[in-house]
Amino acid sequence: MGVVAGDGDLPLILANKARADGAEVYIAALKGFANQDWHGFETQTFAVEDMAAMCVWFHDVGADAVTFAGSVKRPDFDYFQPDNLAVSAQDALHGAAQQGDDALLRAVISIFEQAGFSVIGLDDIAPDYLVKTGLWGRKSAYGGTEADCLRASEIARTIGAMDIGQGAVVAKGVVLAVEAQEGTAAMLSRCAALPAALRGTQKNRCGVFAKWAKPEQDRRIDLPVIGMATIKAVAEAGLSGLVLEAGGVILLNPEAIYETAERLGLFILGVQAEA
């Protein structure tokens, strides 16, 4: 199995899980993004645009499936020149880039599939890292937040359907923030800078952060990820908890996240999307 690795903990988590399950794992580390310690794995470094070279190398080492993990900043497509890709594939990438991140990622998947690889997602490798339906953390903090959870989730799904972002913050019915290209960390930082009367405080918490996968996205790539830094940022913003799509959001180290949420006074609610 090949792993196209960007930034963060997820690529190493998936690689270790796949290897523990008996797979031979090969790492295409993206230059400028992959910052993990890949000692013990056969690894090559590639620029983001070197997709053709990645495919050749994965074929050479015998990989028949590929997964994508880790964050990568969106390239400037005014200067993005993929090496050795067919003109049709280059045109598809540039055209997709004008339609949003979801279309772009579908075009990337198509390049690897056309090269003969099966593209697999986290649910094929480590499904236990996906949010489950239920309530965790400081369960008592959930009381009185039902309306905010519903509204924040509705907004997150709506902006996701428009390929804008995957997260929203609501407190007492008021929309405090929606996520776009700045990402979750910057959005929560903006919330933390708002007046405490809007968002609550660490002693008197109020409001929720919702994170949902985009309704139409290919779930083999770019599922939203919640790590320890996000839990701490939600706490620092004075919010009461998180509402996450069950099966659509990844938790890095779930048990540690639940324990930290409990310690910080936050609830974590997993909700199944309606069919």
C-alpha positions as a Markdown table, in Angstrom:
| # | Residue | x | y | z |
|---|---|---|---|---|
| 1 | Met | 0.0 | 0.0 | 0.0 |
| 2 | Gly | 1.2 | 3.5 | -0.8 |
| 3 | Val | 0.6 | 6.5 | 1.5 |
| 4 | Val | 0.7 | 10.0 | 0.0 |
| 5 | Ala | 1.7 | 11.8 | 3.2 |
| 6 | Gly | 1.0 | 15.5 | 4.0 |
| 7 | Asp | 1.3 | 17.3 | 7.3 |
| 8 | Gly | 0.1 | 16.1 | 10.7 |
| 9 | Asp | -0.2 | 12.8 | 12.7 |
| 10 | Leu | -2.7 | 11.0 | 10.5 |
| 11 | Pro | -0.3 | 9.6 | 7.8 |
| 12 | Leu | 1.9 | 7.9 | 10.4 |
| 13 | Ile | -1.2 | 6.5 | 12.3 |
| 14 | Leu | -2.5 | 5.0 | 9.1 |
| 15 | Ala | 0.9 | 3.6 | 8.0 |
| 16 | Asn | 1.5 | 1.9 | 11.3 |
| 17 | Lys | -2.1 | 0.5 | 11.4 |
| 18 | Ala | -1.8 | -0.9 | 7.9 |
| 19 | Arg | 1.6 | -2.4 | 8.6 |
| 20 | Ala | 0.3 | -3.9 | 11.8 |
| 21 | Asp | -2.4 | -5.6 | 9.7 |
| 22 | Gly | 0.2 | -7.2 | 7.5 |
| 23 | Ala | 0.5 | -4.7 | 4.6 |
| 24 | Glu | 3.7 | -3.6 | 3.0 |
| 25 | Val | 3.6 | 0.1 | 3.3 |
| 26 | Tyr | 5.5 | 2.7 | 1.1 |
| 27 | Ile | 5.5 | 6.4 | 1.8 |
| 28 | Ala | 5.4 | 9.2 | -0.7 |
| 29 | Ala | 6.3 | 12.1 | 1.5 |
| 30 | Leu | 5.2 | 15.5 | 0.1 |
| 31 | Lys | 8.0 | 18.0 | 0.2 |
| 32 | Gly | 7.3 | 20.9 | 2.5 |
| 33 | Phe | 4.4 | 19.1 | 4.2 |
| 34 | Ala | 5.3 | 15.6 | 5.5 |
| 35 | Asn | 7.1 | 16.2 | 8.8 |
| 36 | Gln | 6.8 | 12.7 | 10.4 |
| 37 | Asp | 9.6 | 10.4 | 11.4 |
| 38 | Trp | 9.4 | 7.6 | 8.7 |
| 39 | His | 12.2 | 5.5 | 10.1 |
| 40 | Gly | 11.5 | 1.9 | 9.2 |
| 41 | Phe | 9.4 | 2.7 | 6.2 |
| 42 | Glu | 10.6 | 2.8 | 2.6 |
| 43 | Thr | 10.1 | 6.5 | 1.7 |
| 44 | Gln | 10.6 | 8.8 | -1.2 |
| 45 | Thr | 10.1 | 12.6 | -1.2 |
| 46 | Phe | 8.0 | 14.2 | -3.9 |
| 47 | Ala | 6.8 | 17.7 | -4.8 |
| 48 | Val | 3.0 | 18.0 | -4.7 |
| 49 | Glu | 3.0 | 18.3 | -8.5 |
| 50 | Asp | 5.0 | 15.1 | -9.1 |
| 51 | Met | 1.9 | 12.8 | -9.2 |
| 52 | Ala | 3.2 | 11.0 | -12.3 |
| 53 | Ala | 6.5 | 10.2 | -10.6 |
| 54 | Met | 4.6 | 9.0 | -7.5 |
| 55 | Cys | 2.6 | 6.6 | -9.6 |
| 56 | Val | 5.7 | 5.3 | -11.3 |
| 57 | Trp | 7.4 | 4.7 | -7.9 |
| 58 | Phe | 4.4 | 3.1 | -6.3 |
| 59 | His | 4.3 | 0.7 | -9.3 |
| 60 | Asp | 8.0 | 0.0 | -9.0 |
| 61 | Val | 7.7 | -1.0 | -5.3 |
| 62 | Gly | 4.7 | -3.2 | -6.0 |
| 63 | Ala | 1.9 | -1.1 | -4.3 |
| 64 | Asp | -1.5 | -1.7 | -5.7 |
| 65 | Ala | -3.5 | 0.6 | -3.4 |
| 66 | Val | -3.0 | 4.2 | -2.4 |
| 67 | Thr | -4.3 | 6.3 | 0.5 |
| 68 | Phe | -4.0 | 10.1 | 1.0 |
| 69 | Ala | -3.5 | 11.4 | 4.5 |
| 70 | Gly | -2.4 | 14.7 | 6.1 |
| 71 | Ser | -3.0 | 18.3 | 5.3 |
| 72 | Val | -1.6 | 20.1 | 2.3 |
| 73 | Lys | -1.9 | 23.7 | 1.4 |
| 74 | Arg | -3.8 | 24.4 | -1.8 |
| 75 | Pro | -1.3 | 25.3 | -4.6 |
| 76 | Asp | -1.3 | 28.5 | -6.6 |
| 77 | Phe | -2.8 | 27.2 | -9.8 |
| 78 | Asp | -1.5 | 30.2 | -11.8 |
| 79 | Tyr | 1.9 | 28.5 | -11.4 |
| 80 | Phe | 1.1 | 24.9 | -10.8 |
| 81 | Gln | 2.7 | 22.7 | -13.5 |
| 82 | Pro | 2.3 | 18.9 | -12.9 |
| 83 | Asp | 5.3 | 17.1 | -14.3 |
| 84 | Asn | 4.9 | 14.4 | -16.9 |
| 85 | Leu | 1.1 | 14.2 | -16.7 |
| 86 | Ala | -1.0 | 13.9 | -19.8 |
| 87 | Val | -2.3 | 17.2 | -21.1 |
| 88 | Ser | -5.9 | 16.0 | -20.5 |
| 89 | Ala | -5.0 | 15.3 | -16.8 |
| 90 | Gln | -3.4 | 18.7 | -16.4 |
| 91 | Asp | -6.5 | 20.4 | -18.0 |
| 92 | Ala | -8.7 | 18.4 | -15.6 |
| 93 | Leu | -6.7 | 19.5 | -12.6 |
| 94 | His | -6.8 | 23.2 | -13.6 |
| 95 | Gly | -10.5 | 23.0 | -14.4 |
| 96 | Ala | -11.3 | 21.3 | -11.1 |
| 97 | Ala | -9.3 | 23.9 | -9.2 |
| 98 | Gln | -11.8 | 26.5 | -10.3 |
| 99 | Gln | -14.7 | 24.5 | -8.9 |
| 100 | Gly | -13.5 | 24.1 | -5.3 |
| 101 | Asp | -11.5 | 21.7 | -3.1 |
| 102 | Asp | -13.9 | 18.8 | -3.5 |
| 103 | Ala | -13.7 | 18.8 | -7.3 |
| 104 | Leu | -9.9 | 19.2 | -7.2 |
| 105 | Leu | -9.5 | 16.2 | -4.9 |
| 106 | Arg | -11.7 | 14.1 | -7.2 |
| 107 | Ala | -9.4 | 15.0 | -10.0 |
| 108 | Val | -6.4 | 13.9 | -8.0 |
| 109 | Ile | -8.0 | 10.6 | -7.1 |
| 110 | Ser | -8.8 | 10.1 | -10.8 |
| 111 | Ile | -5.1 | 10.4 | -11.8 |
| 112 | Phe | -4.1 | 7.6 | -9.4 |
| 113 | Glu | -7.1 | 5.4 | -10.4 |
| 114 | Gln | -6.3 | 5.8 | -14.1 |
| 115 | Ala | -2.7 | 4.7 | -13.3 |
| 116 | Gly | -4.2 | 1.4 | -12.0 |
| 117 | Phe | -4.3 | 2.0 | -8.2 |
| 118 | Ser | -7.2 | 1.3 | -5.9 |
| 119 | Val | -7.7 | 4.5 | -3.8 |
| 120 | Ile | -8.8 | 3.6 | -0.3 |
| 121 | Gly | -9.9 | 5.7 | 2.7 |
| 122 | Leu | -9.5 | 5.6 | 6.4 |
| 123 | Asp | -12.6 | 3.5 | 6.9 |
| 124 | Asp | -10.8 | 0.7 | 5.0 |
| 125 | Ile | -7.6 | 1.0 | 7.2 |
| 126 | Ala | -8.5 | 2.3 | 10.6 |
| 127 | Pro | -12.3 | 2.6 | 11.1 |
| 128 | Asp | -11.9 | 2.9 | 14.8 |
| 129 | Tyr | -10.6 | 6.4 | 14.4 |
| 130 | Leu | -14.0 | 7.6 | 12.9 |
| 131 | Val | -16.4 | 9.3 | 15.3 |
| 132 | Lys | -19.1 | 7.0 | 16.6 |
| 133 | Thr | -22.7 | 7.9 | 17.5 |
| 134 | Gly | -23.0 | 8.8 | 21.1 |
| 135 | Leu | -22.0 | 11.3 | 23.8 |
| 136 | Trp | -18.5 | 11.5 | 25.4 |
| 137 | Gly | -16.5 | 13.8 | 27.6 |
| 138 | Arg | -18.2 | 16.0 | 30.2 |
| 139 | Lys | -21.7 | 14.7 | 29.4 |
| 140 | Ser | -23.4 | 17.2 | 31.7 |
| 141 | Ala | -22.1 | 20.1 | 29.6 |
| 142 | Tyr | -24.4 | 18.9 | 26.8 |
| 143 | Gly | -27.5 | 20.0 | 28.7 |
| 144 | Gly | -29.2 | 23.1 | 27.1 |
| 145 | Thr | -27.1 | 23.0 | 24.0 |
| 146 | Glu | -29.4 | 21.0 | 21.8 |
| 147 | Ala | -30.6 | 23.9 | 19.7 |
| 148 | Asp | -27.1 | 25.2 | 19.1 |
| 149 | Cys | -26.0 | 21.7 | 18.1 |
| 150 | Leu | -28.7 | 21.5 | 15.5 |
| 151 | Arg | -28.1 | 25.0 | 14.1 |
| 152 | Ala | -24.3 | 24.6 | 14.0 |
| 153 | Ser | -24.6 | 21.2 | 12.3 |
| 154 | Glu | -27.1 | 22.6 | 9.7 |
| 155 | Ile | -24.7 | 25.5 | 8.9 |
| 156 | Ala | -21.7 | 23.1 | 8.7 |
| 157 | Arg | -23.6 | 20.8 | 6.3 |
| 158 | Thr | -24.8 | 23.8 | 4.2 |
| 159 | Ile | -21.4 | 25.4 | 3.7 |
| 160 | Gly | -20.0 | 21.9 | 3.1 |
| 161 | Ala | -22.5 | 21.4 | 0.3 |
| 162 | Met | -21.3 | 24.6 | -1.2 |
| 163 | Asp | -17.6 | 23.4 | -0.9 |
| 164 | Ile | -16.8 | 26.3 | 1.4 |
| 165 | Gly | -15.7 | 24.6 | 4.6 |
| 166 | Gln | -16.6 | 22.0 | 7.1 |
| 167 | Gly | -17.1 | 23.8 | 10.5 |
| 168 | Ala | -19.3 | 26.3 | 12.2 |
| 169 | Val | -19.6 | 27.8 | 15.7 |
| 170 | Val | -23.0 | 28.8 | 17.2 |
| 171 | Ala | -23.8 | 30.2 | 20.7 |
| 172 | Lys | -27.3 | 30.9 | 22.0 |
| 173 | Gly | -28.5 | 30.7 | 18.4 |
| 174 | Val | -26.0 | 33.3 | 17.1 |
| 175 | Val | -23.6 | 32.2 | 14.4 |
| 176 | Leu | -20.1 | 33.2 | 15.7 |
| 177 | Ala | -18.0 | 31.8 | 12.9 |
| 178 | Val | -18.0 | 29.6 | 9.8 |
| 179 | Glu | -14.9 | 27.9 | 8.4 |
| 180 | Ala | -13.4 | 28.6 | 5.0 |
| 181 | Gln | -9.9 | 28.5 | 3.6 |
| 182 | Glu | -8.4 | 29.7 | 6.9 |
| 183 | Gly | -9.1 | 26.3 | 8.6 |
| 184 | Thr | -10.3 | 25.2 | 11.9 |
| 185 | Ala | -7.5 | 26.6 | 14.1 |
| 186 | Ala | -7.8 | 30.1 | 12.8 |
| 187 | Met | -11.6 | 30.0 | 13.0 |
| 188 | Leu | -11.5 | 29.0 | 16.6 |
| 189 | Ser | -8.9 | 31.6 | 17.3 |
| 190 | Arg | -11.3 | 34.2 | 16.0 |
| 191 | Cys | -14.0 | 32.9 | 18.3 |
| 192 | Ala | -11.7 | 33.1 | 21.3 |
| 193 | Ala | -11.1 | 36.8 | 20.5 |
| 194 | Leu | -14.8 | 37.6 | 20.5 |
| 195 | Pro | -16.4 | 39.2 | 23.6 |
| 196 | Ala | -17.1 | 36.6 | 26.3 |
| 197 | Ala | -20.7 | 37.6 | 26.4 |
| 198 | Leu | -21.1 | 36.1 | 23.0 |
| 199 | Arg | -19.2 | 32.9 | 23.4 |
| 200 | Gly | -19.0 | 32.2 | 27.1 |
| 201 | Thr | -15.9 | 31.7 | 29.3 |
| 202 | Gln | -14.0 | 28.8 | 30.7 |
| 203 | Lys | -16.0 | 29.1 | 33.9 |
| 204 | Asn | -19.3 | 29.7 | 32.3 |
| 205 | Arg | -19.2 | 27.9 | 28.9 |
| 206 | Cys | -21.6 | 28.5 | 26.1 |
| 207 | Gly | -21.8 | 27.5 | 22.4 |
| 208 | Val | -20.8 | 24.6 | 20.3 |
| 209 | Phe | -18.4 | 23.8 | 17.5 |
| 210 | Ala | -19.8 | 21.6 | 14.7 |
| 211 | Lys | -17.6 | 19.7 | 12.2 |
| 212 | Trp | -19.1 | 17.7 | 9.4 |
| 213 | Ala | -17.8 | 16.1 | 6.2 |
| 214 | Lys | -19.0 | 17.8 | 3.0 |
| 215 | Pro | -22.2 | 16.0 | 2.0 |
| 216 | Glu | -21.1 | 15.2 | -1.6 |
| 217 | Gln | -17.3 | 14.7 | -1.0 |
| 218 | Asp | -15.4 | 11.6 | -1.9 |
| 219 | Arg | -14.9 | 10.1 | 1.6 |
| 220 | Arg | -11.7 | 8.4 | 0.7 |
| 221 | Ile | -9.8 | 11.7 | 1.0 |
| 222 | Asp | -9.9 | 14.9 | 3.1 |
| 223 | Leu | -12.3 | 13.9 | 5.8 |
| 224 | Pro | -12.2 | 16.4 | 8.6 |
| 225 | Val | -9.8 | 15.6 | 11.5 |
| 226 | Ile | -10.1 | 16.5 | 15.2 |
| 227 | Gly | -6.9 | 16.3 | 17.2 |
| 228 | Met | -5.9 | 17.4 | 20.7 |
| 229 | Ala | -5.1 | 21.0 | 19.5 |
| 230 | Thr | -8.7 | 21.4 | 18.3 |
| 231 | Ile | -10.1 | 20.2 | 21.7 |
| 232 | Lys | -7.9 | 22.7 | 23.5 |
| 233 | Ala | -8.9 | 25.5 | 21.1 |
| 234 | Val | -12.6 | 24.8 | 21.7 |
| 235 | Ala | -11.9 | 25.0 | 25.4 |
| 236 | Glu | -10.0 | 28.2 | 25.1 |
| 237 | Ala | -12.8 | 29.8 | 23.2 |
| 238 | Gly | -15.2 | 29.2 | 26.1 |
| 239 | Leu | -17.4 | 26.8 | 24.2 |
| 240 | Ser | -19.4 | 24.0 | 25.8 |
| 241 | Gly | -18.5 | 21.2 | 23.3 |
| 242 | Leu | -18.3 | 19.7 | 19.9 |
| 243 | Val | -20.9 | 18.1 | 17.6 |
| 244 | Leu | -19.4 | 15.9 | 15.0 |
| 245 | Glu | -20.7 | 13.7 | 12.2 |
| 246 | Ala | -20.5 | 10.1 | 13.1 |
| 247 | Gly | -18.6 | 8.2 | 10.4 |
| 248 | Gly | -17.6 | 11.4 | 8.8 |
| 249 | Val | -15.0 | 12.9 | 11.1 |
| 250 | Ile | -11.6 | 11.4 | 12.2 |
| 251 | Leu | -10.5 | 11.5 | 15.8 |
| 252 | Leu | -6.7 | 11.3 | 16.3 |
| 253 | Asn | -6.2 | 9.1 | 19.4 |
| 254 | Pro | -10.0 | 8.9 | 20.4 |
| 255 | Glu | -9.6 | 7.7 | 24.0 |
| 256 | Ala | -7.1 | 10.5 | 24.8 |
| 257 | Ile | -9.4 | 13.1 | 23.2 |
| 258 | Tyr | -12.4 | 11.9 | 25.2 |
| 259 | Glu | -10.4 | 12.0 | 28.4 |
| 260 | Thr | -9.1 | 15.5 | 27.6 |
| 261 | Ala | -12.6 | 16.7 | 26.8 |
| 262 | Glu | -13.8 | 15.4 | 30.2 |
| 263 | Arg | -10.9 | 17.1 | 32.0 |
| 264 | Leu | -11.6 | 20.5 | 30.2 |
| 265 | Gly | -15.3 | 20.3 | 30.8 |
| 266 | Leu | -16.4 | 19.7 | 27.1 |
| 267 | Phe | -18.8 | 17.3 | 25.7 |
| 268 | Ile | -18.3 | 15.5 | 22.3 |
| 269 | Leu | -21.5 | 14.5 | 20.5 |
| 270 | Gly | -21.4 | 12.1 | 17.6 |
| 271 | Val | -24.5 | 12.4 | 15.3 |
| 272 | Gln | -25.3 | 10.2 | 12.3 |
| 273 | Ala | -26.1 | 12.1 | 9.1 |
| 274 | Glu | -29.6 | 11.6 | 7.8 |
| 275 | Ala | -29.8 | 9.5 | 4.7 |
